[in-house]
Amino acid sequence: MSNATYELKAEARDRVGKGSSRELRRNGLIPAVIYGDKQAPISIALSTNEVTKRIHAGGFMTTVATIDVNGQKISVLPKDYQLDPVRDFTMHVDFLRVSADSRVTVEVPVHFINEDKSAIKTGGVLNIVRHEVELVCPANDIPEFLTADLEGLQFGDSIHISNIKLPKGVEPTIDRDFTIASIVAPVAEEAAAGEGEASE
């Protein structure tokens, strides 16, 4: 179910701060931090190319990785990363330490299927309320995506989190039955039909 794990080689950093971060980046490395699991944070440096490749491959934030820090292997989940807004390369990554029994909070994308078997085929518009859903999952079993099946949905129908089959041990962070998406009638028709009526 979850993405294949991968390993990144890293070196521990003694010097931290703006100057050393700039020096790292000049040498093709990016600063990163591993924290959590009631242990002291570790500052590390990773290959910019390797990390950027992983981010562009997709599923970066939902895949547990192993980081080899000078021979010590640590299981982590990326929690945050910063991209340079101008040059689109990775500036910094935060990793959370995880173990087999860790539960983590992640944003998982929603994929929609069977659009052609719903009112979208006759001109309906899919109004997506949530492109991603925040879930609490076992660290070693994070779903790559959730599947929302639109088959049979008509104008005005909605798909809620309760309509999506979640893997065992996975639950949304919001405890009400929230809407993922709805199918709405094309706007032009609505405007013509709804003249004089107060819209919602």
C-alpha positions, 0 to 999 in steps of 0.5 A: 500500500505505502510507497517503497522506502528508500535510504539517504546518506547523510553526514552529521553537522557540527556547525549550524547557522546561516554561514555554514548552510550557505557553504553546504549549498555551495557544495551541493548539500542541504541542511536538514534536521532529524527530531522527535521520539524524545531524543535530541535533534540531529543536524545533518547534511544531505545531497541536494540532488538526491532529495530534490529527485525524491521530492519530484518523484512524488509521495515524499511527505508520505514515505518513510525513509532511512537516513544513514548518518555516519553509519547509524540508520534512522527511520524518518518521515519528512515533515516539512521542506523549503524550496528556494522560491526563485530557483526551485531547489530544496533549501532545508528539510525537517525529518521526524524520527519514527519507529514501527509503532509510531503514529504520524499525521500526514496529508494524503492526496485524494484521487477521483475515479469514475468521473465518466460514470457520474453527472460530470459526463453530462456537463456536471462540474466536480467541485473539490473541497479537499485535494488532500485529507489529513490522516493519522496513520501507522508510520510504516503503513501510510496510504499513498492516496485515497480513492474517491469513487464518483460512480452514480453521483448526480448533480448536487451529490457530495462525497464525504470522508465516510464514503472513502474506504480507509485502510486499517488503523488509518483515521482522519484528524477531523472527527465529523463526516466532512465533504471531499467533493460535490458535483454541481450543475454547470454555472450558466444553467444555474444562473438562468434557472435560479433567477429571482431565487436566493442562492445558498 
